């Protein structure tokens, strides 16, 4: 009788434990690389070097082949991610700097992913590069939903990997070991350490961890123990001559010189991959790996600055264009979604974009959508429920540099408008991505009706912004 009673109690305990585990709110970690191209991971085709830890996430998770960033450069892409609005609606639509440190801020009226999680009693932490407002502005990460922050508020200062200061919450932390020509502390290591501490501190409650890492954005710089792995591996290097100790604004934005740019780039991606591995190891050690949704992506396509050689590394894979282009190479990015035991491994060609994450997290948390969003939840795709997945009517981007650019995708058709600021010189390019992924055959002249349709959609897709305007809106 005692034995039977013990068995019954044990079964009831296990059932209660399983119910608690099932109902537990998942932790969410969003890792965003900086200027990592579609082809820069070995799981997406990179052959010059390997990314084993990210590849493991891809093998065990869901790999997206048609996912898009918010924009072709940092700030507007991050604004689209945070607000669930594309660049026709999100407030930040360009990299507009504010002196002495920071970029034009998100307004107080913006509703961010961090505020969504914070409203659901999540601990929220951001570790890396912000670029949406300095510490005094309404766009400060601590005023946009984050409890903790370590990193750069300014994109320009985030160019340098041995900076003279970082921010920790509201404190400006001087890195005296990096003054002058000294390179004592590698910023990504310091930021990564604080991110791991955040996981430790919140292991017993749900947390949202946003990791917009600075690697592998130029400048090209890595610690010697990573660089030495690639010394001489990539043939004869062409040194990059940039800022040197004593030059104007050294460690204040200009890219430092680098004798081995290819080796440095590979080293930076390898370091980032190891840091992803470190996060996974931490989650497993704490016993929270299976209750953590991990998302890995990039903010835009590969850069050309600082001695970078994306053609050598085939960084954009089969795609045309780089950072600052609205061709696929500038905005189509890797996306890996991993949740052990919950998301089945595989690949999906579902077309999605950064502005889908806010509604996705709303569905994950069981909360109502904000009144205005351009996104559609991709949570059904996460769970393999493709029959329930809604599809976008179209995706839209605008870019305010290089004469102004716009792009729209509807189905397999992609329309790109160039020289937007000058009506006398502006023109359209039309591509069918199903037949021409590399966007090499401009079909605009032979499909005028499609050009007209997509041009009309472009006009409907945006509202005028008082700060980020095309020239004809002045």
Secondary structure, 3 states (H helix, E strand, C coil): CHHHHHHHHHHHHHHHHHHHHHHCCCEEEEEEECCCCCCCCHHHCCCCCCCHHHHHHHHHCEEEEEEECCCCCHHHHHHHHHHCCCCCCCCCCCCCECCCCCECCCCCCCCCHHHHHHCCCCEEEEEEECCCCCCCCCCCHHHCCCCEEEEECCCCHHHCCCCCEEEECCEEEECHHHCCCCCCCCHHHHHHHHHHHHHHHCCCCCEEEEEECCCCCCCCCCCHHHHHHHCCCCCCCCCECCECCCCCCCCCCCCECECCHHHHHHHHHHHHHHHHHHHHHHHHHHCCHHHEEEEEEECCCCCCCCCCCHHHHCCCCCCCCCCCCCCHHHHEEEEEEECCCCCCCEEECCCEECCHHHHHHHHHHCCCCCCCCCCCCCHHHHCCCHHHCCCCCCEEEEECCCCCEEEEEECCEEEEEECCCCCCCCEEEEEECCCCCCCCCCCHHHCHHHHHHHHHHHHHCCCCCCCCCCHHHC
